[in-house]
Amino acid sequence: MSIFKVKSKPTPATLLIKFFGENQFWRKTDDNLEPLIELIRLIRPLKIKNLETVDLQEIISFFNENDSCREQFSIYLKEIVKDKKFNKILSDAAILQDVDFIFEVKKRIFAKFLPYQPQKDTLEYVLNQVFYLANDTIWINKIPSNQLEELYRLLKFKSIYESVAPNSVLSELLVAMDLITQRISGRALETDVVKMVPEFDDYESPFTAFEKELFLIEDRIRNSENHFIKPDDLSYAQLLVLHKQCEDFVEKAFHNSSKYGISLRVNQNLLKIRQQLVRLKFLISLLIIEKGSDKRNNGITLVLHLIKYNCYKNNVRKFIGESTQLISYEITQHTAKTGEHYITESRKEYFKMFRTALGGGFIVGILCVIKVLLSKADTSFFGHAFLYSMNYAIGFIAIYLLGFTLATKQPAMTASALIKALEEGVIKKGKDSEKYKAFAILFARVFRSQFIAFVGNVIMAFPVSLLGIWGIDYTLQYNIAATKWEGLLIDLSPIHSLAILHAAIAGVFLFLSGIISGSIANRDKHNQVYFRITEHPLLKRSFGKDRTVKLAKLYRKRWAGIISNFWFGIFMGSTASIGLFLGLNLDIRHITFGSGNLALALYGANYAVNNSMLFWGIFGIGIIGLVNFIVSFSLSLGLAFRSRAISLFELRFVAVSIWNHFKSRPISFFFPTEKKDKSVVVENYLHVEDQK
């Protein structure tokens, strides 16, 4: 016999008897919320995943058999919520509180660790203490509705429509609605928001009309005997029409972002208005009573939503997702249009890509030689970072302006074009299998375009670098790579260095450069930079109207790309120096620069390189290019999927379709094979935008 006694876990019944039995211990406890907190802790499931229902039949049976406990528990609950204010939960909780994105994120994260505690005379304080877990609302909503209705009856809750006195339930609800409508009206009339919807310029603001109509309905509810309205009420029908107009205003503003661009601040304003409209729609539904049971059902619904709003008020993931989706969509829209030019279809386009890649390789070969020369400058880590960054930035901008191609720059652009094709179905035949097959064919074109860009860059960068280092040695009798060749060669080897990690870092920077390009284009569109340059009075007077228009067109066409390539150069040039400063082995590896560095290493060693190191150097160039492509393409693909709200689950079908297409036509991934008549599923998606 064990000398230790295992303390059994109390049941809801034993807890209810302890606090609400004959001794009425709940009246003597220091913390009047303790009984409720303990009861919810016992009811709360340990695991919520795959949970179908939460059964409260044990508690219902206990109350049916113990009238005294039931009455005491009823009194206890009514004491807790008596005169508790909750309008701020309805007007604020789970709604954006600040249009400053970074501030809102920081505030929510901080509240996760140290939650804000409201005053004790509010219902929010009670909910914070009792339902303090973010997933509490999930299991509560799994309680069967018939059990909630039975508890409502057993505990004899009053209807929320009995009174509109201050601090009553209905009064708090109406106060929250007033707060929300006033906030919406003011925010919707802000200049930056109105600018997004010029279609409404000649009409009365639907938000103002909605506010007036809602005020009239609230006044009737406060002064009538019933304190509610019927679903066939004409004023209610008019209110719904105005609410729909307000929703149309917001949706039109979001839709117009493709024409006018959108800033993060305007996006947050519109998101907040949309959230407030959704909240208002729910609150308005609580004012409608069609039959007697609606009073009970609306009361239960209100409680469930109060708990839900309070649980989700600090949700960070959902906030970031909602806030960034439209911005990322507009960015990827720009990169999709740019990416279309990087997808070759015919043999003519394929070899044109090869020629432009040769041009890109030519400039990169020169950059490789210049970087080795700059490495000999006697300066600090950050001095080298500046020199390397300017070398890369100027070179990348030159490649861009001359119309040349840098391998791996395309994936960040083409990923968005591929997703756009998937989103639109490429062709409208209504079958998912055909949609995925079309995507696979388009992916093959992307891959072969990237492949020929690799080839063009690599075969040109190598001889240009070799010629450059030979020219310096021949002219100055100085081999600039004599002391560096071993490091240049080792850096290419995937087994002797962190070449794969460094190639992945370069892939991230390639992705970021695409994001920068799209964000600059979106920002300029929103700020009407093109129009402002075109109509600038000083420019028109100095250069003439025609030249000013040409300048504006040049800016619109090139500026985003110039800034993108400038920052790509900064990222590539400063990574190694920042790594040295932090004591971390950080660097970048790019396939084209790898080819140039291999040439420099061979010349620096006077071609006396063992076969093993030469093999790993050449093999490493291929691996670096593959990692560059995979990382930048994957990140861009993920962003494009999320921006268009396409489930990542579709990737499985996409991958299968690509693999099947590769097995059936592997050559198409490296060389154009499709016939011009398009007997296959794709109908020249690449020219759809031009036709539009």
C-alpha positions in Angstrom: 0.0 0.0 0.0 1.4 3.3 -1.0 2.1 5.9 1.7 1.6 8.7 -0.9 -1.9 9.9 -1.6 -2.5 11.0 -5.2 -4.5 14.2 -5.2 -7.3 13.8 -7.6 -8.2 16.6 -10.0 -11.4 18.4 -9.0 -14.4 18.2 -11.3 -16.6 21.1 -12.3 -19.3 19.6 -9.9 -17.0 19.6 -6.9 -15.8 23.1 -7.7 -19.4 24.4 -7.9 -20.3 22.7 -4.6 -17.2 24.2 -2.9 -17.9 27.8 -4.0 -21.7 27.8 -4.4 -22.9 25.2 -2.0 -24.3 25.7 1.5 -21.2 27.6 2.7 -21.3 30.0 -0.3 -17.6 30.3 -0.2 -17.6 32.7 -3.2 -18.9 35.5 -1.0 -15.8 35.1 1.3 -13.0 34.8 -1.2 -10.7 37.8 -1.7 -10.8 37.5 -5.4 -14.3 37.4 -6.7 -13.1 36.1 -10.1 -11.4 33.1 -8.6 -14.4 30.7 -8.9 -15.0 31.5 -12.5 -11.3 31.3 -13.4 -11.0 27.9 -11.8 -14.2 26.7 -13.5 -13.0 27.7 -16.9 -9.6 26.1 -16.3 -11.4 22.8 -15.6 -13.6 23.1 -18.7 -10.8 24.3 -21.0 -9.6 21.3 -23.2 -5.9 20.4 -23.0 -5.8 19.9 -26.8 -7.8 21.9 -29.2 -6.5 20.6 -32.5 -9.0 18.1 -34.1 -11.4 18.8 -31.3 -15.0 18.4 -32.6 -17.1 19.5 -29.6 -16.8 20.7 -26.0 -19.5 19.0 -23.9 -21.0 20.9 -21.0 -23.7 18.3 -20.3 -22.1 17.4 -16.9 -22.5 21.0 -15.7 -26.1 21.3 -17.1 -27.1 18.1 -15.3 -25.5 19.3 -12.1 -27.5 22.6 -12.3 -30.7 20.6 -13.0 -30.2 18.6 -9.9 -28.9 21.4 -7.6 -31.2 24.4 -7.6 -29.3 26.1 -4.7 -25.9 26.0 -6.4 -27.5 27.0 -9.7 -29.2 30.1 -8.1 -26.0 31.1 -6.3 -23.9 30.7 -9.5 -26.5 32.8 -11.4 -26.3 35.5 -8.7 -22.5 35.3 -8.8 -22.3 35.8 -12.6 -24.7 38.7 -12.6 -22.7 40.4 -9.8 -19.5 40.0 -11.9 -20.9 41.7 -15.0 -23.2 44.2 -13.3 -22.7 47.7 -14.7 -19.5 46.6 -16.4 -18.6 48.8 -19.4 -17.7 46.9 -22.6 -18.2 49.4 -25.5 -14.4 49.6 -26.0 -14.2 45.9 -26.7 -16.8 46.3 -29.5 -15.3 49.5 -30.9 -11.6 48.7 -30.5 -10.7 45.1 -29.9 -9.4 43.2 -33.0 -9.5 46.4 -35.0 -6.4 48.3 -36.2 -5.7 51.0 -33.7 -2.9 52.8 -35.4 -2.1 53.3 -39.1 1.6 53.3 -38.3 2.4 49.6 -39.2 5.7 49.3 -37.2 4.1 50.9 -34.1 1.1 48.6 -34.3 3.3 45.5 -34.7 5.5 46.5 -31.7 2.5 47.3 -29.6 0.9 43.9 -30.3 4.1 41.9 -29.7 4.7 43.7 -26.4 1.1 43.1 -25.3 1.7 39.4 -26.0 4.2 39.3 -23.2 2.8 42.0 -20.9 -0.9 42.4 -21.7 -2.6 45.7 -21.2 -4.9 45.6 -18.1 -7.9 47.8 -18.2 -9.8 49.3 -15.2 -11.5 46.8 -13.0 -14.9 48.3 -13.6 -14.8 47.1 -17.3 -15.9 43.8 -18.8 -12.5 43.7 -20.6 -10.8 43.3 -17.3 -13.0 40.3 -16.5 -12.3 38.7 -19.9 -8.6 39.3 -19.6 -8.5 37.4 -16.3 -10.8 34.6 -17.3 -10.2 34.0 -21.0 -6.5 34.9 -21.2 -5.4 32.4 -23.8 -5.6 33.3 -27.5 -7.3 30.0 -28.4 -10.0 30.2 -25.8 -12.5 31.5 -28.4 -11.8 28.3 -30.5 -13.0 25.8 -27.9 -15.8 28.0 -26.7 -17.3 28.1 -30.2 -17.2 24.3 -30.2 -19.8 24.2 -27.4 -23.1 23.0 -29.0 -25.7 25.8 -29.3 -28.4 23.8 -27.6 -26.2 23.5 -24.5 -25.5 27.3 -24.5 -29.3 27.9 -24.8 -30.0 25.5 -21.9 -27.4 27.3 -19.7 -28.9 30.7 -20.6 -32.3 29.4 -19.4 -31.0 27.7 -16.2 -29.1 30.7 -15.1 -32.0 33.0 -15.9 -30.2 35.7 -17.8 -32.3 38.8 -18.7 -32.8 39.9 -22.2 -30.4 42.5 -23.4 -33.4 44.5 -24.8 -35.0 45.2 -21.4 -33.3 48.6 -20.8 -31.3 51.3 -22.5 -30.2 52.9 -19.2 -26.5 54.0 -18.9 -24.2 51.0 -18.6 -26.9 48.6 -19.7 -26.0 46.0 -22.3 -28.0 47.7 -25.1 -26.7 51.1 -24.2 -23.1 50.0 -24.4 -23.8 48.4 -27.8 -25.3 51.7 -29.1 -22.4 53.7 -27.7 -19.9 51.4 -29.5 -21.8 51.8 -32.8 -21.8 55.6 -32.4 -18.0 55.6 -31.8 -17.3 53.4 -34.8 -19.5 55.4 -37.2 -17.9 58.7 -36.2 -14.4 57.3 -36.6 -15.3 55.8 -40.0 -16.7 59.1 -41.3 -13.7 61.1 -40.3 -11.2 58.6 -41.7 -13.0 58.1 -45.0 -12.9 61.8 -45.7 -9.1 62.1 -45.3 -7.5 63.5 -48.5 -5.3 60.4 -49.2 -8.3 58.1 -48.9 -10.7 60.2 -51.0 -8.0 60.4 -53.7 -8.2 56.7 -54.2 -11.9 56.9 -55.2 -12.4 59.8 -57.6 -15.6 58.1 -58.8 -17.3 59.3 -55.6 -16.3 62.9 -55.9 -19.6 64.2 -57.2 -21.7 62.3 -54.6 -22.5 62.7 -51.0 -20.2 60.5 -48.8 -22.0 57.2 -48.1 -20.4 57.2 -44.7 -22.0 60.5 -43.7 -25.4 59.3 -45.0 -25.0 56.0 -43.1 -24.1 57.9 -39.9 -27.3 60.0 -40.2 -29.5 57.0 -40.8 -28.0 55.0 -38.0 -28.5 57.9 -35.6 -32.2 58.0 -36.5 -32.6 54.2 -35.9 -30.7 54.4 -32.5 -33.0 57.3 -31.5 -36.1 55.2 -32.2 -34.7 52.3 -30.3 -33.9 54.4 -27.2 -37.3 56.0 -27.2 -39.5 53.0 -28.1 -40.9 50.4 -25.7 -39.4 47.4 -27.5 -35.8 48.7 -27.9 -35.3 46.8 -31.1 -36.5 46.9 -34.7 -38.1 44.4 -37.1 -36.3 43.0 -40.1 -38.9 44.4 -42.5 -38.4 48.0 -41.2 -37.8 50.4 -44.1 -35.1 52.3 -42.2 -33.2 49.1 -41.6 -33.4 48.3 -45.3 -32.1 51.8 -46.1 -29.3 51.4 -43.6 -28.2 48.1 -45.2 -28.1 49.8 -48.6 -25.9 52.6 -47.3 -23.7 50.1 -45.6 -23.2 48.3 -48.9 -22.3 51.6 -50.5 -19.7 52.2 -47.8 -18.3 48.7 -48.5 -18.3 49.5 -52.3 -16.3 52.6 -51.5 -13.6 50.7 -49.7 -13.4 47.9 -52.3 -13.3 50.5 -55.1 -10.4 52.2 -53.4 -8.5 48.9 -53.1 -9.3 48.1 -56.7 -8.0 51.5 -57.9 -4.6 50.8 -56.3 -3.6 49.2 -59.6 -4.2 52.6 -61.3 -3.1 55.0 -58.6 -0.7 52.9 -56.4 -1.2 52.8 -52.7 0.9 53.7 -49.7 1.1 51.6 -46.5 -0.6 54.4 -44.6 -3.6 54.5 -47.0 -3.7 50.8 -47.0 -3.9 50.7 -43.2 -6.7 53.4 -43.2 -8.7 51.4 -45.7 -8.2 48.2 -43.8 -9.4 49.9 -40.6 -12.5 51.2 -42.3 -13.2 47.7 -43.7 -12.8 46.1 -40.3 -15.1 48.7 -38.7 -17.7 48.2 -41.3 -17.6 44.4 -40.6 -18.0 45.2 -36.9 -20.9 47.5 -37.6 -22.7 44.9 -39.7 -22.5 42.5 -36.8 -23.7 45.0 -34.2 -26.6 46.1 -36.4 -27.7 42.5 -36.7 -28.1 42.5 -32.9 -30.8 45.2 -33.1 -33.0 43.0 -35.2 -35.7 40.8 -33.6 -38.0 38.7 -35.7 -39.2 36.2 -33.1 -39.0 35.7 -29.4 -36.1 33.3 -29.4 -34.0 35.9 -31.2 -33.6 37.8 -27.9 -31.9 34.9 -26.3 -29.9 33.9 -29.4 -28.6 37.5 -29.9 -27.5 37.7 -26.2 -25.5 34.5 -26.5 -24.0 35.6 -29.8 -23.0 38.9 -28.3 -21.1 37.1 -25.4 -19.3 34.8 -27.8 -18.2 37.7 -30.0 -17.0 39.7 -27.0 -14.8 36.8 -26.0 -13.6 36.4 -29.6 -12.7 40.0 -30.1 -10.9 40.2 -26.8 -8.9 37.0 -27.5 -7.8 38.2 -31.0 -7.1 41.9 -30.1 -3.3 41.2 -30.1 -3.1 38.8 -33.0 0.2 39.7 -34.8 0.1 37.1 -37.6 -3.3 38.1 -38.9 -2.5 41.8 -38.6 0.7 41.5 -40.7 -1.0 39.2 -43.2 -3.9 41.7 -43.8 -1.6 44.7 -43.8 0.9 43.5 -46.3 -1.2 41.5 -48.7 -2.3 44.4 -50.9 1.1 46.1 -50.9 2.8 42.9 -51.8 0.1 42.3 -54.5 0.9 45.7 -56.1 4.7 45.0 -55.9 4.3 41.6 -57.5 2.0 43.1 -60.2 4.9 45.3 -61.2 7.5 42.5 -61.1 5.1 40.3 -63.1 4.9 42.8 -65.9 8.7 43.2 -65.8 9.1 39.5 -65.6 7.2 38.9 -68.8 10.2 40.3 -70.8 12.5 37.7 -69.2 10.4 34.7 -70.4 11.6 33.6 -73.9 9.2 31.7 -76.2 10.6 31.5 -79.7 14.2 30.6 -80.8 14.7 34.2 -81.8 13.8 35.4 -78.3 16.0 32.6 -76.8 19.1 33.7 -78.7 18.4 37.3 -78.0 18.5 36.5 -74.3 21.8 34.7 -75.0 23.2 37.9 -76.6 22.1 40.2 -73.8 23.5 37.7 -71.3 26.9 37.9 -73.1 26.7 41.7 -72.6 26.0 41.2 -68.9 28.9 38.7 -68.6 31.2 41.3 -70.3 30.5 43.9 -67.7 30.7 41.4 -64.8 34.1 40.3 -66.0 35.3 43.9 -65.7 33.7 44.2 -62.3 35.6 41.1 -61.1 38.9 42.6 -62.1 38.0 46.0 -60.5 37.0 44.3 -57.2 40.4 42.6 -56.9 42.1 45.9 -57.5 39.8 47.6 -54.9 40.7 44.9 -52.4 44.2 46.1 -52.3 43.1 49.6 -51.1 44.4 50.4 -47.6 41.2 51.2 -45.9 38.8 49.9 -43.2 36.1 47.2 -43.4 33.5 49.9 -44.1 35.8 51.6 -46.6 36.0 48.3 -48.5 32.2 47.9 -48.2 31.7 51.4 -49.8 34.2 50.7 -52.6 32.8 47.2 -53.4 29.2 48.5 -53.2 29.8 51.3 -55.6 31.6 48.9 -58.0 28.7 46.5 -57.9 26.0 49.2 -58.0 27.5 51.1 -61.0 28.0 47.8 -62.9 24.5 46.6 -62.3 23.0 49.9 -63.3 25.1 49.8 -66.5 23.9 46.3 -67.3 20.3 47.5 -66.8 20.5 50.7 -68.8 22.3 49.0 -71.7 19.6 46.3 -71.9 21.9 43.5 -70.9 21.0 40.5 -68.7 22.4 39.4 -65.4 21.6 35.8 -64.7 19.5 35.2 -61.5 18.0 38.7 -61.7 15.0 37.3 -63.5 13.6 34.8 -61.0 12.3 37.5 -58.7 10.4 38.9 -61.6 9.3 35.8 -63.5 7.9 34.1 -60.3 5.2 36.8 -60.2 4.5 36.3 -63.9 4.0 32.6 -63.3 1.6 33.1 -60.4 -0.3 35.6 -62.4 -0.7 33.0 -65.1 -1.8 30.4 -62.5 -4.2 33.0 -61.0 -5.8 33.7 -64.4 -5.8 30.1 -65.4 -3.7 31.1 -68.5 -6.6 29.9 -70.6 -10.2 29.8 -69.6 -11.1 26.1 -70.1 -12.3 25.5 -66.6 -10.1 22.5 -65.8 -7.5 22.6 -63.1 -5.4 19.9 -64.8 -5.1 22.1 -67.9 -4.3 25.1 -65.7 -1.4 23.3 -64.0 -0.2 21.9 -67.3 -0.1 25.4 -68.7 1.8 26.6 -65.7 4.4 23.8 -66.2 4.9 24.8 -69.8 5.4 28.4 -68.8 7.8 27.3 -66.0 9.8 25.4 -68.6 10.2 28.6 -70.6 11.3 30.4 -67.5 13.9 27.7 -66.7 15.4 27.6 -70.2 15.5 31.5 -70.2 17.4 31.4 -67.0 19.6 28.6 -68.3 20.7 30.4 -71.4 21.2 33.6 -69.3 23.6 31.5 -67.1 25.4 30.2 -70.1 25.8 33.7 -71.7 27.0 35.3 -68.5 29.5 32.5 -67.6 31.1 32.0 -71.0 31.7 35.8 -71.4 32.7 36.7 -67.8 35.5 34.1 -67.9 37.4 35.4 -70.9 36.8 39.1 -70.1 38.2 38.6 -66.6 41.1 36.6 -68.0 41.8 39.2 -70.6 41.6 42.0 -68.0 44.1 40.4 -65.6 46.4 39.6 -68.5 46.3 43.1 -69.8 47.2 44.6 -66.4 50.0 42.1 -66.0 51.3 42.7 -69.5 51.2 46.5 -69.1 52.3 46.9 -65.4 54.1 43.5 -64.9 51.9 42.9 -61.9 49.8 39.9 -61.4 46.9 41.3 -59.2 45.7 37.8 -58.2 49.1 36.3 -57.3 48.3 36.3 -53.6 44.6 35.9 -53.8 44.1 33.0 -56.3 43.8 30.3 -53.7 41.1 32.2 -51.7 39.2 32.9 -55.0 39.3 29.2 -55.9 38.4 27.9 -52.4 35.5 30.3 -52.2 33.9 28.5 -55.2 34.1 25.0 -53.8 30.9 23.8 -52.0 32.9 21.4 -49.9 35.8 23.6 -48.9 33.9 26.7 -48.1 30.4 28.0 -47.2 29.7 28.6 -50.9 26.1 27.3 -50.7 25.2 29.5 -47.8 26.8 32.5 -49.5 24.9 31.7 -52.7 21.7 31.6 -50.7 22.4 35.0 -49.2 22.9 36.3 -52.7 19.6 34.7 -53.6 17.9 36.6 -50.8 19.4 39.9 -52.1 18.1 39.1 -55.6 14.6 38.7 -54.1 14.9 41.9 -52.1 16.0 43.8 -55.2 12.8 42.7 -57.0 10.8 43.9 -54.0 12.5 47.3 -54.0 11.8 47.7 -57.7 8.1 46.9 -57.2 7.7 49.1 -54.1 9.4 52.1 -55.9 7.1 51.7 -58.9 4.1 51.5 -56.6 5.1 54.5 -54.5 5.8 56.7 -57.6 2.4 55.7 -59.0 0.6 56.6 -55.8 2.5 59.9 -55.6 1.7 60.7 -59.2 5.4 61.3 -59.9 5.0 60.9 -63.7 2.2 63.4 -63.9 4.0 65.8 -61.6 7.1 65.8 -63.8 5.1 66.1 -67.0 3.3 69.2 -65.7 6.2 70.8 -63.8 6.1 74.5 -64.9 9.9 75.0 -64.5 10.8 71.9 -66.4 8.4 72.7 -69.2 9.8 76.2 -69.5 13.4 75.0 -69.4 13.2 71.9 -71.7 10.0 72.4 -73.5 6.8 70.3 -73.2 7.9 67.4 -75.4 11.2 66.9 -73.7 9.6 67.1 -70.3 7.2 64.3 -71.3 10.1 62.3 -72.6 11.9 62.8 -69.3 8.8 61.7 -67.4 8.5 58.6 -69.5 12.2 57.8 -69.0 11.7 58.2 -65.3 8.7 56.0 -65.2 10.4 53.3 -67.3 13.8 53.3 -65.7 13.9 54.8 -62.2 12.5 51.8 -60.3 15.1 49.5 -62.0 18.0 51.9 -61.3 17.2 52.1 -57.6 16.7 48.4 -57.4 20.1 47.7 -59.0 21.7 50.3 -56.9 20.5 48.6 -53.7 21.4 45.2 -55.0 24.9 46.5 -55.5 25.0 47.8 -51.9 23.7 44.5 -50.5 26.3 42.5 -52.5 29.2 44.8 -51.8 28.7 45.3 -48.0 27.8 41.8 -46.8 31.4 40.5 -46.4 32.5 43.6 -44.5 29.5 43.5 -42.2 30.3 39.9 -41.6 33.9 40.7 -40.6 32.7 43.5 -38.3 30.2 41.1 -36.6 32.7 38.2 -36.5 30.4 36.1 -38.8 31.4 34.2 -41.9 29.0 36.2 -44.2 29.6 36.7 -47.9 27.9 36.4 -51.3 28.4 34.1 -54.2 26.9 34.7 -57.6 27.3 32.4 -60.6 28.5 35.1 -63.0 31.1 36.5 -60.6 32.1 33.0 -59.8 33.0 32.4 -63.5 35.1 35.6 -63.5 36.8 34.8 -60.2 37.7 31.3 -61.6 39.5 33.0 -64.5 41.4 35.3 -62.1 42.3 32.4 -59.8 43.7 30.4 -62.7 45.8 33.3 -64.0 46.9 34.2 -60.5 48.2 30.6 -60.0 49.9 30.7 -63.4 47.5 27.8 -64.3 49.2 25.5 -61.8 46.0 24.3 -60.2 45.4 20.7 -59.2 42.6 18.9 -61.0 40.6 18.4 -57.8 40.4 22.1 -56.9 39.7 22.9 -60.6 36.8 20.4 -60.6 35.3 21.7 -57.4 35.7 25.3 -58.7 33.8 24.5 -61.9 31.2 22.3 -60.2 30.8 25.0 -57.5 29.9 27.6 -60.2 27.0 25.4 -61.2 25.9 24.8 -57.7 26.1 28.5 -56.9 23.9 29.3 -59.9 21.3 26.7 -58.9 21.1 28.0 -55.3 20.9 31.6 -56.5 18.0 30.6 -58.7 16.2 28.4 -56.2 16.4 30.8 -53.3 15.3 34.0 -55.2 12.7 32.1 -57.1 11.2 30.4 -54.1 11.0 33.6 -52.0 9.4 35.4 -54.9 7.0 32.5 -55.6 5.9 32.4 -51.9 5.3 36.2 -51.9 3.3 36.0 -55.1 1.2 33.1 -53.8 0.4 35.0 -50.6 -0.3 38.3 -52.3 -2.9 36.7 -54.4 -4.4 34.6 -51.5 -3.6 31.4 -53.4 -3.2 28.5 -51.1 0.4 27.1 -50.9 -1.3 23.7 -51.0 -1.5 24.2 -54.8 2.3 24.0 -54.9 1.9 20.2 -54.7 -0.2 20.0 -57.9 2.2 22.5 -59.6 5.3 20.5 -58.7 3.7 17.2 -60.0 2.7 18.9 -63.2 6.2 20.4 -63.7 7.8 16.9 -63.1 5.4 15.2 -65.6 6.2 17.9 -68.2 9.9 17.4 -67.6 9.6 13.6 -68.0 7.7 14.0 -71.3 9.7 16.9 -72.8 13.0 17.4 -70.9 14.6 19.3 -73.8 12.0 22.1 -73.5 13.6 23.1 -70.2 16.8 23.9 -72.0 15.9 24.8 -75.6 12.7 26.1 -77.2 10.8 23.2 -78.8 7.1 24.4 -78.9 5.6 25.1 -82.2 4.2 28.5 -83.0 0.7 27.2 -83.6 0.3 26.5 -79.8 -1.4 23.1 -80.2 -0.4 22.7 -76.5 -2.5 24.2 -73.8 -0.9 27.6 -73.5 -2.2 30.4 -75.6 0.6 32.9 -75.4 0.0 34.4 -72.0 3.0 36.6 -72.4 1.2 38.9 -74.8 -2.1 39.2 -72.9 -1.1 42.4 -71.1 -0.1 44.1 -74.4 -3.5 43.2 -75.8 -5.2 44.7 -72.8 
